[in-house]
Amino acid sequence: MESGALQQAGFLVLFPVLATVAGAVLAVLRPPGRRATSVIQHFAAGVVLAAVAGEVLPDLRERGGYGITVLGFAAGVALLLLVQRLEPADQPAPGGGGRAAFPTGLVVVVGIDLLVDGLLVGVGVTLGQGAGLVLTVALTLEVLFLGLAVTSQLTRAGVGRVRAAATTSALSLGVAVGAVAGAVLLDGASDGAQALVLAFAAAALLWLVVEELLVEAHESGRETALMTTMFFVGFIALYGLETLA
């Protein structure tokens, strides 16, 4: 394995790690309103979808056949369904009677999510500098909102604000672990192995857009023209970055 891929992964992963920490801190200091959150979530969804269409799928088509694509895609969907099944429902803040239990299940699920996100950064690095940059931009926006959401869920479950922010910030290290693992394991790997992980990545990113970002964005209430437009602004903005990378 060339040390360059590992060094690049170590540098790029700093951005999603810092974004997760920033989201955690923002959630306890000054969380954005529901409309502002929805606008930025629409933008992030467009960015992630552009990363799938412009970087992941073309490389997947080049490196793997249909059989490998189906296998990797199915593995990605199966893991995401399992994670969704294990994810606990939001718990209201406790009343006056006793102290709420720490939501360990939520922390485990988020840790797995961030580990997969980091893996995608590592995969992008092995595909080339441009792909690594594009995927990192997309995932940085995603984990920013993940940090916001998770810290808010922890505080609603009765966890203190400082502890909630510290827990989410600690979980951000999962992104770094995943990125290093992806760079180490896939740098110089066969086209088939890379295609398998790319198909997995495609499933994960599409799930993120359809089942998380857009679903949460639409929960803010009435959809406005600005919210809808921001999805397309995000898509074309990342597409422009892809042409320059």
C-alpha positions as CSV (number, residue, x, y, z in Angstrom):
1,M,0.0,0.0,0.0
2,E,1.3,3.5,-0.9
3,S,1.6,5.8,2.1
4,G,0.1,8.6,-0.1
5,A,-3.4,7.2,0.1
6,L,-3.2,6.8,3.8
7,Q,-2.0,10.4,4.3
8,Q,-4.6,11.8,2.0
9,A,-7.4,9.9,3.8
10,G,-6.0,11.1,7.2
11,F,-6.2,14.7,5.9
12,L,-9.6,14.5,4.2
13,V,-11.2,12.8,7.2
14,L,-10.5,15.8,9.4
15,F,-13.3,17.7,7.7
16,P,-16.2,15.3,8.5
17,V,-14.7,14.7,12.0
18,L,-14.7,18.4,12.7
19,A,-18.2,18.8,11.1
20,T,-19.6,16.2,13.5
21,V,-18.1,18.0,16.5
22,A,-19.4,21.3,15.2
23,G,-22.9,19.9,14.8
24,A,-22.7,18.6,18.4
25,V,-21.6,21.9,19.8
26,L,-24.2,23.8,17.8
27,A,-27.0,21.5,19.0
28,V,-26.3,22.5,22.6
29,L,-25.4,26.2,22.1
30,R,-27.7,27.5,19.3
31,P,-29.5,24.9,17.3
32,P,-31.0,26.2,14.0
33,G,-34.7,26.5,13.5
34,R,-36.7,23.9,11.7
35,R,-37.0,25.8,8.4
36,A,-33.3,26.7,8.3
37,T,-32.5,23.0,9.0
38,S,-34.8,21.9,6.2
39,V,-33.2,24.3,3.7
40,I,-29.7,23.0,4.4
41,Q,-30.9,19.4,4.5
42,H,-32.3,19.8,1.0
43,F,-29.0,21.3,-0.1
44,A,-27.1,18.4,1.5
45,A,-29.3,15.8,-0.2
46,G,-28.6,17.3,-3.6
47,V,-24.9,17.3,-2.8
48,V,-24.9,13.6,-1.8
49,L,-27.0,12.6,-4.8
50,A,-24.5,14.4,-7.1
51,A,-21.7,12.5,-5.5
52,V,-23.4,9.2,-6.2
53,A,-24.3,10.1,-9.8
54,G,-21.0,11.8,-10.7
55,E,-18.4,9.7,-8.8
56,V,-19.6,6.4,-7.4
57,L,-21.7,5.0,-10.2
58,P,-19.3,5.8,-13.1
59,D,-16.4,4.2,-11.2
60,L,-18.6,1.2,-10.3
61,R,-19.6,0.7,-14.0
62,E,-15.9,0.8,-15.0
63,R,-14.7,-1.6,-12.3
64,G,-17.4,-4.2,-11.8
65,G,-19.9,-6.3,-13.5
66,Y,-23.6,-6.5,-12.7
67,G,-23.2,-9.5,-10.4
68,I,-20.7,-7.8,-8.2
69,T,-22.8,-4.6,-8.2
70,V,-25.9,-6.5,-7.1
71,L,-24.0,-8.3,-4.3
72,G,-22.5,-5.1,-2.9
73,F,-25.7,-3.2,-3.2
74,A,-27.6,-6.0,-1.5
75,A,-25.1,-6.1,1.4
76,G,-25.4,-2.3,1.8
77,V,-29.2,-2.4,1.9
78,A,-29.2,-5.3,4.3
79,L,-26.8,-3.6,6.8
80,L,-28.9,-0.3,6.6
81,L,-32.1,-2.2,7.2
82,L,-30.5,-3.9,10.2
83,V,-29.3,-0.6,11.6
84,Q,-32.7,1.0,11.1
85,R,-34.3,-1.9,12.9
86,L,-31.9,-1.6,15.8
87,E,-32.2,2.2,16.0
88,P,-34.3,3.2,19.0
89,A,-37.3,5.5,18.7
90,D,-36.9,9.0,20.1
91,Q,-37.5,9.1,23.8
92,P,-39.1,12.1,25.5
93,A,-37.2,13.9,28.1
94,P,-37.7,12.3,31.5
95,G,-40.1,13.9,34.0
96,G,-39.5,14.3,37.6
97,G,-39.3,10.6,38.5
98,G,-35.8,9.3,38.5
99,R,-32.9,9.5,36.1
100,A,-33.2,8.2,32.5
101,A,-31.0,5.4,31.3
102,F,-28.2,6.3,28.9
103,P,-29.4,5.5,25.3
104,T,-26.7,3.0,24.5
105,G,-28.5,1.6,21.5
106,L,-28.6,5.0,19.8
107,V,-24.9,5.5,20.4
108,V,-24.0,2.0,18.9
109,V,-26.2,2.7,15.8
110,V,-24.6,6.1,15.2
111,G,-21.2,4.6,15.7
112,I,-21.8,2.1,12.9
113,D,-23.2,4.9,10.7
114,L,-20.1,7.0,11.2
115,L,-17.8,4.1,10.6
116,V,-19.4,3.5,7.2
117,D,-19.2,7.2,6.4
118,G,-15.4,7.0,7.1
119,L,-15.1,3.9,4.9
120,L,-16.6,5.9,2.0
121,V,-13.9,8.6,2.5
122,G,-11.2,5.9,2.3
123,V,-12.8,4.4,-0.8
124,G,-12.9,7.7,-2.5
125,V,-9.1,8.2,-1.8
126,T,-8.3,4.9,-3.5
127,L,-10.2,6.0,-6.6
128,G,-8.3,9.2,-7.1
129,Q,-7.8,12.6,-5.5
130,G,-10.9,14.1,-7.2
131,A,-13.2,11.3,-6.0
132,G,-11.9,11.5,-2.5
133,L,-12.5,15.3,-2.4
134,V,-16.0,15.0,-3.8
135,L,-17.1,12.3,-1.4
136,T,-15.6,14.1,1.5
137,V,-17.5,17.3,0.8
138,A,-20.8,15.3,0.5
139,L,-20.2,13.3,3.7
140,T,-19.0,16.4,5.7
141,L,-22.4,18.0,5.1
142,E,-24.2,14.8,6.1
143,V,-22.3,14.3,9.4
144,L,-22.8,17.9,10.3
145,F,-26.5,17.2,10.5
146,L,-25.9,13.8,12.1
147,G,-24.0,15.6,14.9
148,L,-26.9,18.0,15.4
149,A,-29.6,15.3,15.4
150,V,-27.8,12.8,17.7
151,T,-26.9,15.4,20.3
152,S,-30.5,16.7,20.3
153,Q,-31.7,13.1,20.7
154,L,-29.4,12.5,23.6
155,T,-30.5,15.7,25.4
156,R,-34.1,14.7,24.9
157,A,-33.4,11.4,26.4
158,G,-32.2,13.1,29.6
159,V,-28.4,13.2,29.0
160,G,-26.7,16.4,30.1
161,R,-25.8,18.9,27.4
162,V,-22.1,18.7,27.9
163,R,-22.1,14.9,28.1
164,A,-24.3,14.7,25.0
165,A,-22.0,16.9,23.0
166,A,-18.9,15.0,24.3
167,T,-20.5,11.7,23.4
168,T,-21.3,12.7,19.8
169,S,-17.8,14.3,19.4
170,A,-16.2,11.0,20.6
171,L,-18.3,9.1,18.1
172,S,-16.8,11.2,15.3
173,L,-13.6,9.2,15.7
174,G,-15.4,6.4,14.0
175,V,-15.2,8.4,10.8
176,A,-11.4,8.5,11.1
177,V,-11.2,4.7,11.8
178,G,-13.3,3.9,8.8
179,A,-11.3,6.2,6.5
180,V,-8.0,4.7,7.5
181,A,-9.4,1.2,7.2
182,G,-10.8,1.9,3.7
183,A,-7.5,3.4,2.5
184,V,-5.4,0.6,3.9
185,L,-7.6,-2.3,2.7
186,L,-8.5,-1.0,-0.7
187,D,-5.5,0.9,-2.0
188,G,-4.1,-1.4,-4.7
189,A,-7.0,-3.9,-4.4
190,S,-8.5,-5.6,-7.4
191,D,-11.2,-4.0,-9.5
192,G,-13.7,-6.6,-8.2
193,A,-13.0,-5.7,-4.6
194,Q,-13.3,-2.0,-5.2
195,A,-16.5,-2.5,-7.2
196,L,-18.0,-4.4,-4.3
197,V,-17.3,-1.6,-1.9
198,L,-18.5,1.0,-4.4
199,A,-21.8,-0.8,-4.7
200,F,-22.1,-0.9,-1.0
201,A,-21.3,2.9,-0.9
202,A,-23.9,3.6,-3.5
203,A,-26.6,1.9,-1.4
204,A,-25.5,3.7,1.7
205,L,-25.5,7.2,0.0
206,L,-28.8,6.6,-1.7
207,W,-30.3,5.5,1.6
208,L,-29.0,8.7,3.2
209,V,-30.7,10.9,0.6
210,V,-34.0,9.1,0.4
211,E,-34.6,7.7,3.9
212,E,-32.8,10.3,6.1
213,L,-32.1,13.8,4.7
214,L,-35.2,14.3,2.7
215,V,-37.5,12.6,5.1
216,E,-36.2,14.7,8.0
217,A,-36.3,17.8,5.8
218,H,-40.0,17.3,5.0
219,E,-40.9,16.9,8.7
220,S,-40.3,20.7,9.2
221,G,-43.7,21.5,8.0
222,R,-44.9,23.2,4.8
223,E,-42.6,22.8,1.8
224,T,-41.5,26.1,0.3
225,A,-40.0,26.9,-3.1
226,L,-36.8,27.8,-1.5
227,M,-36.5,24.4,0.2
228,T,-37.1,22.6,-3.0
229,T,-34.7,24.7,-5.0
230,M,-31.9,24.1,-2.5
231,F,-31.9,20.4,-3.4
232,F,-31.1,21.3,-7.1
233,V,-28.6,24.0,-6.0
234,G,-26.7,21.4,-4.0
235,F,-26.7,19.0,-6.9
236,I,-25.4,21.4,-9.4
237,A,-22.8,22.9,-7.0
238,L,-21.2,19.5,-6.4
239,Y,-21.4,18.7,-10.1
240,G,-19.4,21.8,-10.7
241,L,-16.9,20.7,-8.2
242,E,-16.6,17.3,-9.9
243,T,-15.8,19.0,-13.2
244,L,-13.0,21.0,-11.5
245,A,-11.6,18.2,-9.4
